[in-house]
Amino acid sequence: MTHSIFVVCLGNICRSPTAEAVLRAHFPDLRIDSAGTGDWHVGKPPYPPAIEAASARGYNLSDQRARQITRADFNDFDLILAMDESNLVDLREIAPDNARIELFRAPMGGGAVPDPYYTGDFDGALDLIEEAAAAWAKALTAP
């Protein structure tokens, strides 16, 4: 049974904080958090265009601050979701053998959520995040 979900992207200012908020809407009783593999944005709020796109759909990112994943996170969370294949590789390099790490979009056939920091497509990223979060909700609550 999954009691906690951790979402990881590169800098923790676009995809993973958005996914954290969307997953919280699906799983209000689970512990959900996010981080980045890099440390460039530690302590900063999510990127303003990500906040705007999420807010337009009713998700609040304002209380989130970027942080970098730590070794303890692998023990503190039941399921760790990487936003793209590069994040998945990075996580698997530092994770203990028993860590459950999967791609965020895995329930729908895998693939990445492209980084809107570079693509500029915050609504498109949010579409993919909402679709994958709904798939995880279905997969994790199925009997």
N, C-alpha and C positions, 0 to 999 in steps of 0.2 A: 504494500500500500504506500502511496506517495503522500507525504505530509509536508514536503517543502520542495520548492522549485527555484532554481538559480539560473538566470539568463546571462549569457556572456557574449559581448561583441568586442570590437577593437578598443574604443575609447570610452564607452559607457556614457555617451551624450546624445545618441540618436536611437538606434535600434533596440538595445537592451533596456533602457529605461521605458521606452514605449511598450515593449513586450511585457515588461514587469507590470505596467498599469493595466494593460489589456488582460493579462492572466489574472490579475487581482479581481477584475470584474467577473471572470468565470469561476474563480476559486476564492471567495471571500474568507474562507476558513483556513486556507493554507498559508504557510509562511512563504513569501515570494520576495526575492531580492535580485539585484543585478550588479554586474561589474564589467570592467574591461580587462583585456589582456595587457594593455599598455597603461602607462602612468601619466600621460600628457595632460589629462583633464581632471586629475584627482581634486576633489573639493568643489568643482564647478557644477553649476546647474546644467540640465540638458540644453542642447543647442536650441536657440529661439525658434527656428522653423519647425523643429520636432515638437516643441511645446505647442505651437500654434496649430499644427495638423492634428495633434492628439486632442487639444481643447475643443476644436471644431466638432469632434465626435464624442465629446463628453468625458474624456480621460484627463485626469489632472496629474501633471508631472512636476508641479511647482515645488514639492517638498523633497524631491530626489536630488542627490549630489553624487557625482561620479566618484568611483573608487576602483582600485585595481584588485583583481582576484588574489586571494591569499591561499596558502596551503590548507589552512583551517576550513575554508569554504568547501573543500571536497568532502570533509567529514560532517559538515553542518547541514548539507542538503542531500535529499534523496535522489533528485533528478537535476542534472545540469544540462542546459540547452545552449548549444552554440549557434549563433546567428548565421554563420557561413562555414564553408569547408576549411578556410584558413584558421578560423578560431577553433574549430574542432581539432585540427592538427596541433595547434599550440596547447590546447587543454590536455590532450592525450599525452603530450610530452612531459607534462609536470604532474599529472594526476596519479594517485595511487591506483593499483590494479583493480580495486573493488569499486571505483567510482563509476556511476551510471551517467555516461555522457552521450548525448544524441544531438542530431541537428534539430533545430527548432521546427523546421517544416517536415520532419520525418513522418508524422502520421499521414501526411498527404503525398508521400512519395519522395521526400527529401528535397534537396536543393537549398539554395541560399536565399536570404533576404538581402538584396543588394544594399550597400551602404549609401543612404541618402545624403550623407555628408559630402560624398563625392559625386553622386548622380544628380542631386537636387530634387529627386522625386520622393518627397516625404509622404505624399498621399498614396503613391504606389507601394511604398514600403509598409505603410500602415494597413493597406488592403491585404497584403501578404501576411502581416502579423495577426490581423483579426481572423483571417482564414485558418492559419495554423493554430492559433489559440483555441478556436472552436474545435478543431480536430483533436487537440490535446485534451480538451474538456471531455469530449466524447470517448476518447481512448482510455483516459484515466478513471472514468466513472462507469465504464462498461463492466457488467458482471463477469 
